[in-house]
Amino acid sequence: MNISLVMEVMQSAAAAAIKISAPILIVSLMIGLAIAVFQAATQIHEQTLTFVPKLLVTAIMLIALGSWMMETMSDFTLHIFDLMLKVQ
């Protein structure tokens, strides 16, 4: 196993992690920003007001994008197995 193969695996892992986590993180960030603006405008500073909507939106996103996430992870796993077969 050489350095270029290790770097390829690390690059593929980082790309897969970003590809999977980005949609959920971006939507959660947008919801948090909208709630923060609402709280600043109304001067309501309740902790559960930020937690519950983020939790619900994250759960909805996981349900909606779950099959795509599994497909992405499956492709990554197959890529890793292909690299392992090339090394042998």
C-alpha positions in Angstrom: 0.0 0.0 0.0 1.6 3.3 -1.1 1.0 6.9 -0.2 -1.1 7.7 -3.2 -3.5 4.9 -2.5 -3.9 6.0 1.1 -4.5 9.6 0.0 -7.1 8.4 -2.5 -9.0 6.5 0.2 -8.8 9.6 2.6 -10.0 11.9 -0.2 -12.9 9.6 -1.0 -13.9 9.3 2.6 -13.8 13.0 3.1 -15.9 13.6 0.0 -18.4 11.0 1.0 -18.7 12.5 4.5 -19.2 16.0 3.1 -21.7 14.8 0.5 -23.8 13.0 3.1 -23.7 15.5 5.9 -24.0 18.8 3.9 -27.7 18.8 3.1 -28.7 18.1 6.7 -26.3 20.7 8.1 -27.2 23.4 5.7 -31.0 23.0 6.3 -30.4 22.9 10.1 -28.3 26.0 9.8 -31.0 27.8 7.9 -33.7 26.8 10.4 -31.5 28.0 13.2 -30.8 31.3 11.6 -34.5 31.9 10.9 -35.4 31.1 14.5 -32.6 33.3 15.8 -34.0 36.2 13.7 -37.5 35.5 15.0 -36.2 35.4 18.6 -34.3 38.7 18.1 -37.3 40.4 16.6 -39.8 39.2 19.3 -37.3 39.1 22.2 -38.5 35.6 23.1 -35.5 33.6 24.3 -36.8 30.1 24.9 -34.2 27.3 24.5 -36.8 24.8 23.2 -37.8 27.1 20.5 -34.6 26.5 18.7 -34.2 22.8 19.6 -37.6 21.3 18.6 -37.8 22.7 15.0 -34.2 21.7 14.3 -34.9 18.2 15.6 -38.0 17.9 13.5 -36.4 19.2 10.3 -33.4 16.9 10.8 -35.7 13.9 11.3 -37.6 14.8 8.1 -34.4 15.3 6.2 -33.1 11.9 7.4 -36.4 10.2 6.3 -36.4 12.0 2.9 -32.7 11.5 2.1 -32.1 8.2 3.8 -32.1 6.1 0.7 -29.8 8.5 -1.1 -27.4 8.5 1.9 -27.3 4.7 1.9 -26.7 4.6 -1.8 -23.8 7.0 -1.4 -22.3 5.0 1.5 -22.7 1.8 -0.6 -20.9 3.3 -3.5 -18.1 4.4 -1.2 -17.9 0.9 0.3 -17.7 -0.7 -3.1 -15.0 1.8 -4.1 -13.0 0.8 -1.1 -13.4 -2.9 -1.8 -12.3 -2.3 -5.4 -9.2 -0.6 -4.2 -8.5 -3.5 -1.9 -8.8 -6.0 -4.7 -6.4 -3.9 -6.8 -3.8 -4.0 -4.1 -3.7 -7.8 -3.9 
